[in-house]
Amino acid sequence: MPPIDRNIYSVSELTQKIKSLLEENYPFIWINGEISNFRVPSSGHFYFTLKDDAAQISAVMFRGQNKRLEFLPEDGMSVTGYGRISVYAPRGAYQIILEYLEPSGIGALQAAFEQLKTKLADEGLFDEIHKKPLPFLPRNVCLITSPTGAVVHDIIRVMHRRFPNMPIEIIPVNVQGDLAVDDILAAIWLLNSRKDADIAILARGGGSLEDLWPFNSEKMARAIFASEIPVVSAVGHETDYTIADFVADLRAPTPSAAAELVVPLKTDLVSRASHLNRQLVSGFSGFLGYQHRYIRQLTDRLVHPKRRLDDLKLRLDDYCERLYGAFHRKVGRQKERLEWRTDRLYTNSPRILIQSRRNQLVQLTERLSAAAESYIYTRALTLKAFNGKLHALSPAAVLDRGYSISRRLSDQTIIRDASAIKIGENLEVILSKGKLTCRVEGKQENAQEDF
């Protein structure tokens, strides 16, 4: 049985007591876990879950705190955070409100560096195809660095040693601290707006990751990428790498090495120029000697003008004689052809042709008349023979030989069989001369012929 004296709490009272208990006993704590279900609503707050192998807790980081983070949390990232325990009464759930967050096992700056490096690499800002070539011999070198550090003196000393009269311009900037990014961006903008430098060296000495952090700015990386003037990055020592190193047109391991990469050795150039000059003089002298020998050969081959004119006169006379002979032969051939064509024309005179055709016409007329008379005579004989045969086969000729034709008087049907006639039927008998109307008094079928 439960005790008789009962102290009954409402849900709100119990939740409030639990909230007070947790917040008083755990005001601020450090916590470590793995992020899951990370989300950022329109409010800009971070909501996620921190979990380990056995449990999980809801976590929130408000916008005012997460804006100071140097990296972006993501699912699966192991982090260490600092915050206070709180209870959200409407859902009866406890959560931790974080004030600070960093990746476990790696610093926040290093995580931000890796994230930005991956992002810019995916966009292609580090690709070699976008790297601008450095000028062989720049007319003006611009140094973007701190004017008070040892770096600027090292670069100037190396440049003057390699090329004593090389023009150098220094754009002073902060290379550390909150103002460094804006100073360097302004220097790159000024350099590209004036366009009076052939190359720029962005330099500073070594330091910690925090000291070099301005050179890992995304704004600076995009400004270097967009620069029309080639930029050489000489930040830190040889083992130090920044985002500026990856996006620059050339990365120098040290500031002094940058000076050696940008400016050639003047003594080498002078030596090379002297060598080329000697080659040029030698080559030009050889060319002049060859041209001199060539002119001499042409001079030896040159003929005196008077002798040349005499040769041309002889050649002209020869050409005239050959032309006259060719013309004479041409006229003779044309004359012979004209005479031949005249004879042919006379032979084919229209009068002769008309007379010949007239004689042929007379002969053909006579032959046509004889052929026509023969044809008519032959056809007359044939017609007479056909007429005799036709007369012999006509019914009138049969009647002339004593035969007659009998037909029924009523329908004029010719009678060929006695069985087709009835006794007493009237017939018409056609003779060679005249007709007879008869009445059948008797008939005999199948009678033998007796004539």
C-alpha positions in Angstrom: 0.0 0.0 0.0 1.4 3.5 -0.9 1.8 5.9 2.1 -1.3 7.8 3.2 0.5 11.2 3.2 1.1 12.0 -0.5 3.0 15.0 -1.9 1.6 15.2 -5.4 3.6 17.2 -8.0 2.2 18.5 -11.3 4.2 17.8 -14.4 5.3 21.4 -14.6 6.5 21.4 -10.9 8.4 18.2 -11.4 10.0 19.4 -14.6 11.0 22.6 -13.0 12.6 20.9 -10.0 14.5 18.6 -12.4 15.6 21.7 -14.4 16.8 23.5 -11.3 18.6 20.4 -10.1 20.5 19.9 -13.4 21.3 23.5 -14.0 22.6 24.0 -10.4 24.7 20.9 -10.4 26.0 21.2 -14.0 26.3 24.9 -14.7 29.1 24.6 -17.3 30.7 21.3 -18.4 33.0 20.0 -21.1 31.5 17.2 -23.2 32.8 15.0 -26.0 30.8 13.1 -28.6 30.0 12.4 -32.2 27.7 14.8 -34.2 24.6 13.3 -35.9 21.4 14.8 -37.3 23.1 18.2 -37.8 20.7 20.9 -39.1 20.6 24.7 -39.5 17.1 26.2 -39.7 16.3 29.7 -41.0 17.1 31.1 -37.5 20.8 30.2 -38.0 21.0 28.2 -34.8 22.8 24.8 -34.8 20.8 21.8 -33.7 22.3 18.3 -33.5 22.8 15.3 -31.4 25.9 14.3 -29.5 26.3 10.6 -29.0 28.7 7.9 -28.0 28.5 4.1 -28.0 25.9 4.0 -25.1 23.9 7.2 -25.0 23.0 10.5 -26.8 22.0 14.0 -25.8 20.4 16.9 -27.8 22.6 19.9 -28.3 22.0 23.4 -29.5 24.4 26.3 -30.3 22.8 29.6 -30.8 23.6 31.9 -33.7 25.6 34.4 -31.7 28.1 31.7 -30.6 28.3 29.6 -33.8 29.3 32.7 -35.8 32.6 32.7 -34.1 33.5 29.1 -35.1 36.3 28.7 -37.6 34.8 25.5 -39.0 31.4 24.1 -40.0 30.3 21.1 -38.0 29.0 18.1 -39.9 27.6 14.6 -39.3 30.1 12.1 -38.1 32.6 14.7 -36.8 34.0 14.0 -33.3 33.9 17.2 -31.3 34.6 18.6 -27.8 32.2 21.3 -26.5 31.8 23.6 -23.5 28.3 24.5 -22.3 25.5 24.2 -19.8 22.8 21.6 -19.2 19.2 22.8 -19.6 15.8 21.3 -19.7 13.3 22.2 -22.4 10.0 22.0 -20.4 7.5 21.8 -23.2 8.9 18.4 -24.3 10.4 17.4 -20.9 13.7 16.8 -22.6 17.1 17.8 -21.3 19.8 19.2 -23.6 23.1 21.0 -23.6 23.5 24.5 -24.8 27.0 24.9 -26.2 29.1 28.1 -25.9 32.2 26.7 -27.6 33.0 23.8 -29.9 36.1 22.4 -31.5 37.0 19.2 -33.4 38.4 16.4 -31.2 42.0 15.5 -31.9 42.4 18.5 -34.3 42.2 22.2 -33.7 39.3 24.3 -35.0 41.6 26.3 -37.2 43.1 23.1 -38.8 39.6 21.8 -39.4 38.5 25.1 -41.0 41.7 25.0 -43.1 40.9 21.5 -44.4 37.3 22.3 -45.1 38.2 25.5 -47.1 41.0 23.7 -48.9 38.6 20.9 -50.0 35.9 23.5 -51.1 38.3 25.6 -53.2 39.9 22.6 -54.7 36.5 21.3 -55.8 35.8 24.6 -57.4 39.0 24.4 -59.4 40.9 27.3 -57.9 44.0 25.2 -57.4 44.1 23.8 -61.0 47.3 24.3 -63.0 45.3 25.5 -66.0 44.5 28.7 -64.1 48.1 29.5 -63.1 49.4 32.6 -64.9 53.0 32.4 -66.2 55.6 34.6 -64.5 57.4 37.2 -66.7 61.0 36.2 -67.6 62.4 39.7 -66.6 59.8 41.8 -64.7 60.0 45.6 -65.2 58.6 46.2 -61.7 58.2 43.9 -58.7 55.6 44.7 -56.0 56.1 43.3 -52.4 52.9 42.9 -50.4 54.2 42.5 -46.8 54.9 44.2 -43.6 57.4 47.1 -44.0 59.0 46.5 -40.5 59.7 42.8 -40.6 62.9 41.0 -41.6 61.2 39.5 -44.6 61.1 42.7 -46.7 64.8 43.3 -46.1 65.7 39.7 -47.1 63.8 39.9 -50.3 65.2 43.3 -51.2 68.8 42.1 -50.4 68.4 39.0 -52.6 66.9 41.0 -55.5 69.6 43.6 -55.4 72.2 40.9 -55.3 70.7 39.1 -58.3 69.7 42.2 -60.3 71.0 45.5 -58.7 68.8 48.0 -60.6 65.5 46.0 -60.5 62.6 48.4 -59.6 60.9 47.3 -56.4 57.7 48.7 -54.9 56.4 47.9 -51.4 52.8 48.0 -50.4 52.7 47.9 -46.6 50.1 45.7 -45.0 49.4 43.9 -41.7 50.4 40.3 -42.0 48.9 39.2 -38.7 45.7 40.0 -36.7 42.2 41.0 -37.6 43.2 43.8 -40.0 45.5 41.6 -42.1 42.9 40.2 -44.5 41.4 43.6 -45.3 44.8 45.2 -45.8 46.0 42.4 -48.2 42.7 42.5 -50.1 43.1 46.3 -50.5 46.7 45.8 -51.7 45.7 43.3 -54.4 42.9 45.5 -55.6 45.3 48.5 -55.7 47.9 46.5 -57.6 45.4 45.4 -60.3 43.7 48.8 -60.6 47.1 50.6 -61.4 48.5 47.8 -63.5 52.0 49.1 -63.3 53.7 46.0 -61.8 54.5 42.8 -63.7 54.5 40.5 -60.6 53.5 40.6 -56.9 55.1 38.7 -54.0 52.8 38.1 -51.0 55.3 37.4 -48.1 55.6 37.1 -44.4 57.8 35.1 -42.0 57.0 31.8 -40.2 54.7 31.4 -37.3 52.0 29.3 -35.7 48.8 28.4 -37.5 47.0 31.2 -35.7 49.7 33.7 -36.9 49.4 32.5 -40.5 45.6 32.4 -40.4 44.9 35.6 -42.4 46.5 33.8 -45.4 43.9 31.0 -45.1 41.0 33.5 -45.7 38.5 32.5 -48.4 38.2 36.2 -49.5 42.0 36.4 -49.9 42.1 33.2 -51.9 39.4 34.4 -54.3 41.2 37.8 -54.7 44.5 36.1 -55.6 42.7 33.9 -58.1 41.0 36.9 -59.7 44.2 38.9 -59.9 45.3 39.7 -63.4 48.9 40.2 -62.2 50.7 37.0 -61.3 51.0 36.4 -57.5 53.8 34.5 -55.8 53.1 33.2 -52.3 56.0 33.3 -49.9 54.3 32.7 -46.6 56.1 31.1 -43.6 58.8 28.4 -43.8 59.2 25.6 -46.3 57.0 23.3 -44.1 54.2 25.8 -43.7 51.3 25.6 -46.1 48.4 28.1 -46.4 45.5 28.5 -48.8 47.3 31.4 -50.4 50.1 28.9 -51.4 47.6 26.6 -53.2 45.8 29.4 -55.1 48.8 31.5 -56.0 50.4 31.3 -59.4 53.6 30.1 -57.8 54.4 28.9 -54.2 57.9 29.8 -52.9 59.2 27.8 -49.9 60.6 31.0 -48.3 60.5 34.7 -49.0 64.2 34.6 -50.1 63.5 31.8 -52.5 60.6 33.9 -53.9 63.1 36.6 -54.7 65.4 34.1 -56.5 62.4 32.6 -58.5 61.1 36.0 -59.6 64.3 37.9 -60.5 66.9 36.2 -62.8 70.6 36.5 -62.1 71.8 39.6 -64.0 75.3 38.3 -64.5 73.8 35.2 -66.2 71.7 37.4 -68.5 74.8 39.6 -69.3 76.8 36.5 -70.1 74.0 35.1 -72.2 73.6 38.4 -74.0 77.3 38.6 -74.7 77.3 35.1 -76.0 74.3 35.8 -78.2 76.0 39.1 -79.4 79.1 37.1 -80.4 76.9 34.6 -82.2 75.1 37.4 -83.9 78.3 39.2 -85.0 79.8 35.9 -86.2 76.7 34.9 -88.0 76.3 38.4 -89.6 79.9 38.4 -90.7 79.5 35.0 -92.3 76.4 36.2 -94.0 78.1 39.3 -95.4 81.0 37.2 -96.6 78.6 34.8 -98.4 76.8 37.7 -100.0 80.2 39.2 -101.1 81.2 36.0 -102.7 77.8 35.7 -104.4 78.1 39.2 -105.8 81.6 38.4 -107.1 80.2 35.3 -108.9 77.4 37.4 -110.4 80.0 40.0 -111.5 82.1 37.3 -113.2 79.1 36.0 -115.0 78.0 39.5 -116.1 78.5 40.1 -119.9 79.5 43.4 -121.5 76.5 45.3 -122.7 77.9 45.9 -126.3 78.5 42.2 -126.7 75.1 41.4 -125.3 73.6 43.9 -127.8 75.4 42.2 -130.7 74.2 38.8 -129.7 70.7 40.2 -129.4 71.0 41.8 -133.0 72.1 38.4 -134.4 69.2 36.7 -132.6 66.8 39.4 -133.9 67.9 38.9 -137.5 67.6 35.1 -137.1 64.1 35.5 -135.7 63.1 37.9 -138.6 64.3 35.4 -141.3 62.5 32.6 -139.5 59.4 34.7 -139.2 59.6 35.7 -143.0 60.0 32.0 -144.0 57.2 30.9 -141.8 54.9 33.6 -143.1 55.8 32.8 -146.7 55.1 29.1 -146.2 51.9 30.0 -144.4 50.7 32.1 -147.3 51.7 29.4 -149.9 49.7 26.8 -147.9 46.7 29.1 -147.7 46.9 29.8 -151.5 47.0 26.1 -152.3 44.0 25.5 -150.1 42.1 28.4 -151.7 42.7 26.9 -155.2 41.6 23.5 -154.0 38.5 24.9 -152.5 37.8 26.9 -155.7 38.0 23.8 -157.9 35.7 21.9 -155.5 33.3 24.9 -155.6 33.3 25.0 -159.4 32.8 21.2 -159.5 29.8 21.5 -157.2 28.3 24.5 -159.1 24.5 24.8 -158.6 23.9 24.8 -162.4 25.6 21.5 -162.9 23.8 20.1 -159.9 20.4 21.4 -161.2 21.0 19.9 -164.6 22.0 16.6 -163.1 19.0 16.5 -160.9 16.7 17.5 -163.8 18.0 14.5 -165.9 17.4 12.3 -162.9 13.9 13.7 -162.6 13.1 12.9 -166.3 14.4 9.4 -165.9 12.4 8.9 -162.7 9.3 10.3 -164.3 9.5 7.9 -167.2 10.2 5.0 -164.9 7.3 6.0 -162.7 4.9 6.2 -165.7 6.0 2.8 -167.0 5.7 1.3 -163.5 2.2 2.8 -163.1 1.0 1.4 -166.4 2.3 -2.0 -165.7 0.8 -1.9 -162.2 -2.6 -0.9 -163.6 -2.6 -3.6 -166.3 -1.7 -6.3 -163.8 -4.4 -5.2 -161.4 -7.0 -5.1 -164.3 -6.2 -8.7 -165.2 -6.5 -9.7 -161.6 -9.8 -7.9 -161.3 -11.2 -9.6 -164.4 -10.3 -13.0 -163.0 -11.9 -12.2 -159.7 -15.0 -10.9 -161.5 -15.4 -14.2 -163.4 -15.0 -16.2 -160.2 -17.5 -14.0 -158.5 -20.0 -14.4 -161.3 -19.7 -18.1 -161.3 -20.5 -18.3 -157.6 -23.4 -15.8 -157.7 -27.0 -17.1 -157.2 -28.1 -15.6 -160.6 -25.6 -17.8 -162.4 -26.9 -20.9 -160.5 -30.5 -19.9 -161.5 -29.3 -19.6 -165.2 -28.2 -23.2 -165.1 -31.8 -24.3 -164.4 -32.0 -24.3 -160.6 -34.6 -22.5 -158.5 -35.0 -21.2 -155.0 -38.1 -22.0 -152.9 -39.1 -20.1 -149.8 -42.2 -19.9 -147.7 -44.6 -17.2 -148.8 -45.6 -16.1 -145.3 -42.1 -15.3 -143.8 -39.8 -15.6 -146.9 -37.8 -18.4 -145.2 -35.8 -20.4 -147.8 -36.8 -24.1 -147.8 -34.0 -26.6 -147.6 -35.9 -29.6 -146.1 -39.2 -31.1 -147.1 -40.0 -31.8 -143.5 -40.2 -28.1 -142.8 -43.2 -27.7 -145.2 -46.8 -28.6 -144.5 -49.4 -29.8 -147.1 -51.4 -27.0 -148.4 -48.8 -24.3 -147.5 -48.1 -21.6 -150.1 -44.5 -21.3 -151.5 -42.7 -18.9 -153.7 -40.4 -20.4 -156.3 -37.7 -18.1 -157.8 -36.5 -18.9 -161.3 -33.8 -17.4 -163.5 -36.5 -15.3 -165.1 -39.6 -14.6 -162.9 -41.3 -16.2 -159.9 -44.0 -18.8 -159.3 -46.5 -19.0 -156.5 -47.4 -22.7 -155.7 -49.4 -24.7 -153.3 -48.0 -27.9 -151.8 -50.2 -30.8 -152.7 -47.8 -33.4 -151.5 -44.2 -34.0 -150.3 -41.7 -36.8 -150.1 -38.8 -36.8 -147.5 -35.5 -38.4 -148.1 -36.1 -38.8 -151.8 -33.2 -39.9 -154.0 -31.9 -37.3 -156.5 -32.8 -38.2 -160.0 -31.0 -35.5 -161.9 
